[in-house]
C-alpha cells in the first residue's frame, strides 16, 4: 500500500460506508485511488517546477504550470473548500502569462 494512502484515504468501515452512501466497496476504493493519483501528480508538477524555471525554459515552465493548475482544479471538484480551486486557477493564470498568442499561436 502506498505511504500516502493513510493520510489521504482514511481507513473506512466499508460496510457502513456502503450503507450510508449506497456505493459499492470497489467504487469507494477507486475514488481513493483517483484522489491519491492526483495528489501525486500535483507533487510531481511542483517538483518539476524546481527544474523547469520560468527564467530558463519559459514555455516548458508554462506547460508544467498549466498541468499543475488542471490537477489542482480536478482535485478541487471533489473536495470541500476553495483553497485548491483558487490555487489551481492561479497556476493557470500564471501559465497564460508565458503562453501568449504572440509566443504560441493557436493551432490551425
C-alpha positions in Angstrom: 0.0 0.0 0.0 1.2 3.5 -0.8 2.6 5.6 2.0 0.1 8.4 1.4 -3.0 6.3 1.4 -3.3 6.6 5.2 -3.1 10.3 5.0 -5.4 10.8 2.1 -7.8 7.9 2.4 -8.7 7.4 6.0 -9.5 3.8 6.9 -13.2 3.2 6.5 -15.7 0.7 7.5 -16.7 -0.3 4.0 -19.9 -2.0 5.2 -21.0 1.2 6.9 -19.9 3.4 4.0 -21.8 1.2 1.6 -25.0 1.6 3.7 -24.6 5.3 4.1 -23.6 6.2 0.5 -25.1 3.2 -1.4 -21.8 2.9 -3.2 -20.1 -0.5 -3.6 -16.8 -1.0 -1.9 -15.0 -1.1 -5.2 -16.3 2.4 -6.1 -15.0 3.8 -2.8 -11.6 2.2 -3.3 -11.4 3.6 -6.9 -12.3 7.1 -5.6 -9.5 6.9 -3.1 -7.1 5.7 -5.8 -8.1 8.5 -8.1 -7.6 11.1 -5.3 -4.2 9.6 -4.5 -3.0 9.8 -8.1 -4.0 13.4 -8.5 -2.2 14.3 -5.2 0.9 12.5 -6.5 0.6 14.4 -9.8 0.4 17.8 -8.0 3.5 16.9 -6.1 5.3 15.8 -9.3 4.4 19.0 -11.1 5.6 21.1 -8.2 8.9 19.2 -8.1 9.3 19.6 -11.9 8.8 23.4 -11.5 12.0 23.4 -9.4 13.9 22.4 -12.6 11.7 23.9 -15.2 12.0 27.5 -14.1 10.4 30.4 -15.8 13.7 32.1 -16.4 15.4 29.0 -18.0 12.6 27.5 -20.1 9.5 29.7 -20.0 7.3 27.7 -22.3 8.1 24.4 -20.6 7.5 26.1 -17.3 4.1 27.3 -18.6 3.2 23.8 -19.7 4.1 22.4 -16.3 2.3 25.3 -14.5 -0.8 24.6 -16.7 -0.7 20.8 -15.8 -0.4 21.7 -12.1 -3.4 24.0 -12.4 -5.5 21.4 -14.1 -4.6 18.8 -11.5 -5.5 21.2 -8.7 -8.8 22.1 -10.2 -9.6 18.4 -10.7 -8.9 17.8 -7.0 -11.0 20.8 -6.0 -14.0 19.4 -7.8 -14.2 16.6 -5.2 -13.0 18.4 -2.1 -14.6 20.8 0.3 -13.4 24.3 0.4 -12.0 26.5 -2.3 -8.3 26.6 -1.5 -7.3 24.1 -4.2 -9.6 25.8 -6.7 -8.0 29.2 -6.1 -4.5 27.7 -6.2 -5.3 25.9 -9.5 -6.8 28.9 -11.1 -3.7 31.0 -10.1 -1.4 28.4 -11.6 -3.4 28.5 -14.9 -3.3 32.3 -15.0 0.5 32.2 -14.4 0.9 29.8 -17.3 -1.1 32.2 -19.6 1.4 35.0 -18.9 4.0 33.0 -20.9 1.7 31.2 -23.4 0.5 34.3 -25.2 -0.9 34.4 -28.7 2.3 36.1 -29.8 4.6 33.4 -28.5 2.4 30.4 -29.1 -0.1 30.9 -31.9 -3.2 28.6 -31.8 -3.1 25.5 -34.0 -4.6 25.8 -37.4 
